[in-house]
Amino acid sequence: MSQSRFYEDWPEVKSEIASLIKRRRLQMLVHSCLYYEMDINIISDQQFDKWALELAELLKKHPDEYSDRFDSYFKGWDGSSGFDLPHRDPWVYHTASNLKK
């Protein structure tokens, strides 16, 4: 079976906290791409802010709980903006495009 070129082999999560951090990071990446690259929102600004602040707090309390190839973008991240996240990353852009449909 061939895998899509956009398939991502994410690291295994070892706890509920790691799972939540992973989910929030991916949400920040994809929804930032939708907003900054594709000029659409599929969630409210309030929802984005809620997730972003939750993620910032999780990263502060559990800095070594989850790690993937996007670590450098979230180092010291305070949740104030998704502007500097990698919107053109192939996985991020493809996933955002699918949600936009």
Secondary structure, DSSP 8 states (H G I E B T S, - for coil): ----TT--------SHHHHHHHHHHHHHHHHHHHHHTS---SS-HHHHHHHHHHHHHHHHH-TTS---TTHHHHTT--SS--TTS-TTSHHHHHHHHHHH-
